Structure formats: structure tokens, C-alpha cells
């Protein structure tokens, strides 16, 4: 398993090629005007705050969340280290849903229809998902590739 420093460095090293690929190819898949910016921002947020290591209380992402870190305790208990949080697609979706639960609850108690919001913003949500998933893949490659920096 790579260290937190190694994960952070990998996110930054992959950023320039990720930006190039995102700017060139993402608009052909997702037609939202700000999709590349949203995806790149999500990639950075995924690497800094929402990495699969959010399942560890003492991880760098958890420490960066500061006073919000305790809010992730139920997620940590449900996942356990290297549980579903480290699964491609499933881990990213679980973190997105975990973040969305309070917003969806608020919409339900205020009689706002969350389905409309999700449906009308599906391309934006797709860009968020792709950015978060890209950072997750960088993390998983670092964790599961033999011989990478373990310090």
C-alpha cells in the first residue's frame, strides 16, 4: 500500500495528462458546457478529500476534512478499510450517495422533487462521477501495483 504522500504525488503527476484528455475528449461524451472544468475539479477533490482512504480515520483525506471528518464515521464502519470504498465504480458511487443523502433528505422534507434536480443535471453529475472515478483509479493503481513506493 502506498503512503498518503505517494497518493498525493500521483494525483498531481497525473493531473496534466488528465486535463489534456478531459479537455479534448469529455465534450464529445458529455455535452454540458462546464463538464471539463467540473470533471477536473472533481478529480482533484477526489484525490484530496474523497479518496478511497476516507475509510480510515487517520488517513490524509480524513484529516483534511478536519471538523467534518466525524461525519464519515458511519461510512467508515460500513466499508471497513479496503472494503467497498476501494472498489472501482461502487466506491465512487457510494461516496457520491453518502454526500447526497443530507441534500436529498432536505429536498424531501421541503417538498422539492429530487428526481427533477437529478434528471436535469445528469450530465453535470456524469462529469463529477468521471472526475471522482479517475482519482479513484489512480489511487487503486498505487495501492495494487507491486513495486510502487510504499513509504
Beta strands, then each sheet from edge to edge (+ up, - down):
end
